[in-house]
Structure formats: C-alpha cells, structure tokens
Amino acid sequence: MSFIANISDDVLKGFYETECCYFESAHFDISAPENLQKYRYYRDILVRAGLSDTPVIDVGCGRGGFLLWLTGNGWQGDCIGVDIDLKSIPATPAESGRKRVVAFQEGRAVDLPFQAATRSLLCYFHVLEHIRGVDAVLEEAARVLEDGGHIMIEVPDAERYGDFPIGTAFWIGIREHVNHFSPKAVCVALQRQGFEVVSVERAMVPTPEFSYPSLVVLARKGGSGGTEFRSSGEIASFITGSQQGLKNQAGTVRAIAAEHGAITFWGCSAELFSLLPLIGDLRFSICDSSGIKQQCRYRKSRIMGPSEVPKEGALVIAPYLHGDAIEKAALELGWPEGAIYRLR
C-alpha cells in the first residue's frame, strides 16, 4: 500500500463538506447502464461465495445504487446503507421505488451504528482509499460482524494503474484518494484484524465515464489460512513516473503561455490542481461550467463561467475525461481552434 501525504485531514474534511460534487457527477448515476453492470458484478461475487440473500450493510453507500439494484432484482436479505454524507443518501423509502425497502442511516466507518456481533455482511465499495486509518475501519467491521460474517472490499487496483493509464496525473491527482492498494496490502490488512481471505477478484469494471482496474477482496471473520496473494507489481514507480509527467506538463503549459500571453484553464479538476503548484508565478484564469464550482475561489480568484472569459490568449482544457465535450463547447463560444490545448 502506498500512502500519499498530499492533503491534511482538515483540508480533506473541508473538501467533502464544501467542494465535493459527487452527487452531481454522471460518474455516480445509479441508473447508468455501466453502473448497473458493475452492481451485477458485485452481486455475482457474493452469489459465487454462497451468500445469496444475505442481509447487507453497504458502508459508504452514497446514493445507495447497489442496494437499490439488489432489492429490485430479487435479493431477499435486508439491505441497509450507511454514509457520513447526508447530501448523498436518498430519502427512504420514497426514492427507492422498490418492493423491498432499503433503509439508510447516517454513520461513520469507524463508528458504525450497530451493536457488536449482529451483522452478516458488510460491503465497502471505494471507501478505504479515502480513509487514512484503515486498521480502525477494519477493526470496527470485525466488531459488528458475527463470527463467520463476511466483508467485501473494493478499491482501485493500484498495481494495474500503469496498464490502463487515463492521463498523466489522473490517479495520483485524486487528492481524496490518500491510499493506493495492492491486493497483498488489502489481504494483510484484513488478516491483521482476524479475517480469513476468501477470494481476490481483479477485473476492468465500467462506469459511465471510464473503465477502471478493480480489486475486490472477500473475507470471513475468524478462521485461519485462506487465500495467500503475492504482489504482481509495484506502485511506487508509477507514482514517481506520474510526478515526472506532471513536471513535464508544467513545462509545456509555460511554453504555451509564453507563446500566447494570456492563458485560461477550463475545468476545475484534480488534474488541474495537481498541475497549478508546478507552474510558478504564471498568471492565468480558471473557468468551469459547474454552478457549484463557480462559487469557489482559487487563491482569491473567482472561478468564472465559460461565457464570461475573454477569448484572449490560449485555452487549456484540464480534465482528461471530458476533453471532447469541452473543446466542442469552447469552439461554439468562439475560441479559435489553434488556441485550444488539452492536458493529457
């Protein structure tokens, strides 16, 4: 496991409370065909392990897409979603719209709202990469699970970042991802809290915006032995290579600014905020189409709407994933084609 100390706990807390826009991102659309395919993938892992219709607690459930999909597709076990972010949790039961009701509760992964040894199955999809205290999370899971109860964890498979690159700083630029896991790291962390690893699944899993290397580990409380997993690669060289790529990207941006004079970045993204500290005292403007982001500032400078920005100098499109759509919008707003650049 690699831990990147690029953000403090206080800054991270402020990000989730005031800046995080997960709830408005198509990436988390729980009705998107790609996400439905992903939910089916999770369900199939549970079924293969003999856990059909087991009551499920989804810790960090967000909009509750997995649980709503389960109940809508015949799962007979009770389903409860837990999340610290009240903005993301759907109303219960009106938004579920299913025959079986999914319950949602506010709660923290390190302090679950359940009594000891009362639960059969806990799921953590894309939770552990966000939390520094992984041991505390797994210790709490062990507390609420009954003997023989199961835990399923999914994180991005950091050993395979390099096999499926999205852009120079995509993976290391997600500042809320403080941990990057190998399969062995997840297994060792589980075993340290008394879990026996049942299975390790590695696959490319779809989302509406991109497919990613997924790592799913299923483990059981108690027992001994279980699956031994050897690492097939290492993460540090990918991270240091990404850092060098960012430095090269900063040099390119400085050259663009020297050629065009004024420079505007379009897209408040993790990629952009990884780059900005590297471009020195270069003067620039930032714009974004999100109304929420237009309410924010970067070093006292307001984030403008795209139509507010003077069409002067160069436009640099920051997000790797939405470059085509932004470039089309920029051309429609009157930016000359020769003045548009994209970070990659």
Number of C-alpha atoms within 10 A of each C-alpha: 18 15 13 15 11 14 12 11 12 8 11 19 13 12 14 14 12 11 14 15 15 15 14 12 10 13 15 17 18 20 12 14 13 19 21 19 14 17 19 16 13 18 19 14 19 18 12 9 12 10 17 15 17 19 16 22 22 21 26 24 26 24 25 24 19 23 25 25 20 23 21 16 12 11 19 14 15 16 24 20 27 23 22 17 16 15 13 17 21 19 13 13 14 10 12 21 13 15 11 18 19 23 20 23 17 15 18 16 21 16 13 19 13 12 10 14 15 13 22 20 25 23 21 18 21 19 18 25 20 17 19 16 12 18 16 15 20 21 16 17 27 25 20 21 22 18 16 17 21 28 26 22 20 22 23 26 20 25 21 22 20 17 9 11 13 16 16 21 25 21 21 23 21 16 20 22 22 20 22 25 21 23 24 16 16 24 25 16 16 25 20 13 19 18 26 25 27 18 18 21 12 15 14 16 18 17 20 15 13 12 14 18 20 20 25 22 21 23 24 26 24 18 12 12 11 15 13 14 16 11 10 10 11 16 18 15 11 17 20 12 13 20 18 14 16 22 15 14 19 20 14 14 23 16 12 19 20 13 12 13 14 18 24 23 23 27 24 21 16 19 24 22 15 19 20 15 10 17 15 9 8 13 11 15 17 24 22 19 16 16 11 14 20 17 12 16 12 11 6 7 11 15 25 21 17 22 14 8 16 12 18 14 18 24 30 22 25 25 22 20 14 12 19 13 9 20 20 12 14 20 12 10 13 11 19 15 13 8 15 17 17 17 21 18
